[in-house]
Amino acid sequence: MEIHELIDSASSVQRIYCGKCSSHLSLVFEVLDEIISGVHFKINGLPFLRCIQCQIRYLPDRSKSAILHLHRQAFEKGSDMITSDRKKTQNDFGFTKVPFIYDSDDYLYIPGLERDFDKGFLTPVFFNKEVLVKYDSHPSYRVQFASKTYGTIWCNDDFSVPFGINKHEKIVMWLGDISRLPIKEQYYLRSENVISDHCIGSEFYDGQIECVFTDLTPEDKLFKERSNFIESFYARFGTKVSRLDQEVLEISLSITRPTLDTPTEQKKLINNLYKVYVESLDKNILSKAIAKECAQKEIVNLGVLQRLKLFIAAVSSEEQATRIMQPLFLLQDLRLIHAHTGSEASKNKKINEIKLELEIDESSTTLEVHDALIAKLRESFHAITSSI
């Protein structure tokens, strides 16, 4: 590398996106062992931004400035060697008295976080994902998702705090937002606080820092519709129709379009969809809502889908309930087909019938079945929310 290349790159602001594949970069601390315009640099622990996919690393703006400063000093002293063990920053930004674990290097070296005002506000603080389960299980809180990796924790009308989920499935919040919470809530969060993994690239970062809201995948859109349904149900009945337990959270994060067009992949996906979008619903809560809407006694010996259908009929009509519920019953049918043993001919016949219900050709692949099912389920949850 030549010093003029570094000067040229320093004239533009380094962003968090890889210049080759546009993936989010992660902050890493590595060795710089390179000759730059006649000066041999060997710096241990220098902050870099690395693309995990391309294995390309970039220099954050502060790292560029430090190298330029050291090169100028070496030139003035007539030295051709710089060796250093870089010490991490230990800044306490002082937003709260609760001793949260965070790394001030994240704020200083991850692009877009440092500001001339409210120093340290956008310092990322990391938590175990179990913290969401804790909040969702409490009757005074709700966890609402804008996508699978971006959401908000609400406490009635008292406060709210946005959060993200990074690619290591850690929860990320801003230190400044946390400091605005009641002190007891801060201690509650502190119990699940973990050390930084220096990775905040996510829809949370894109929306909060770049003010860019990327197009959601069909699977993300479906999860958002589920969240909207849960929120609208809570607004009308004052209770949660679904709980975000550990299994549901982990499965929902894993649901993506299959990479392989195989029955095995389809079976796994169908089971996961059923757990998140059917089994996670609370049958007893649905029964109480039905009774409240149509003065019916509590319903027994009915599965969750039948109760959901009765609930939709109670808040809209029988005709609407039948139409809205069709994709969910198709999901159940697919699950049963994959779960039971039987001849391939019999299974294929049933799957072909489901394809017709999904309005796709019998020759459609398992990937096309997945796409059609996700689209239909999304329509269903949107319609349920509208009916509420």
C-alpha positions, 0 to 999 in steps of 0.5 A: 500500500502507498500512503497516497492510497490511504490519503485518497481513501481517508477523503471518503467516509467508510461505511459498514457495507462491503464494497464487493458484496454489500454485506454488513461488515463486523468490527475485528481487531487484527494485526497490521503487518505491512510496508506503507510507502517505505515504513514497515507497520506492525500494529497488534490489535488494530481495528478493522472492518471485515466482510465475513463472506468475502474475507476482505478487510477495510480500515475504519476512519479512525484507523486510517487517521492513526496510520497517517499520523504514525507515518508522518511521525516516522517520516519526520524522525527518519524511521522506517519501522513502527511497532505497537500493541494497540490498547483498547479504549475504556470509555465510560460514557456515563449514561447510566449508573447501572454497570452495563457491559459494552465496548467503547471501541464499537462506538468509535470504530463502527461506521455511523455511530459516533456523533458530535452530540450525545457522545456514546448514545449509539454505543451498542449493548448486547444481550442474550436472546432470552431477554425477549422471552423474559419480556414477552412472558410478562403481562405488562410487556409486548415484543413487536416485530417489524421483521424477524431481526428488528423490533420494539419492546413496549411496556403499556404506554410507559416506555418503549425501546427498539432492538435488533437481532444480529447474525449471532442471534444476540440482542442489540440496543443503544446505550442511550435508549437503555438509559431512558428506561426506569432503573428497575428495567435497566437492572432487568436488562443487565441480568442478560447483558453479555460482552460485545461481539462487535457485530451490529449489521442488521435491519436494526442498523439499516433502519436506525442509522442509515434510515434505509429499510430494506425489502423484507423477504417473504418469510420476514413479511409473514412474521411481521403479519403474525406480530401485527395480529398478536398486537391487534389482538392485544389491543382489543382483548388486553391479553396475548394470544401467543407467547414468544418462548425460546423455541418459537424465537429460535425457529422463527429466526431459522425460517428462510426459503429452502436452499435445496429442492427436496422433500426433506427440506420441505418437511423440516420447513413445514414443521417449523412453520406449523410450530411458529404459526399454529402451535404457538397460539394459545387455545385457552385465550382464543376460547375466551375471546370467542366467548366474549364476542358471541356469548358462547361457553368455553370451547373444549375438545377443539384444536387451535385451528378450529378455535381460530376459525371460530374466533374469526367467524365471531369477529367477522363472518363464517364465510370470511373465516372459511376463506381466511383459514384455508392456508392454515389448514393446508399447512396442517395437511402438509404437516400430516402428509410429511409426518405419516408413512404411506405410499409415495403415490398416495402422498403425491396425490394429496400434495397435488391436491394442495398445489391446486388449492394454492393455485399453482401447477401440479408440476410445481417444485417444493420451492414453488410450494413453499413460496405459494404457501408463504404468500397465502399465509401472509394474506391470512394473517393480514386478513385476521388482523383486519377483521379484528 
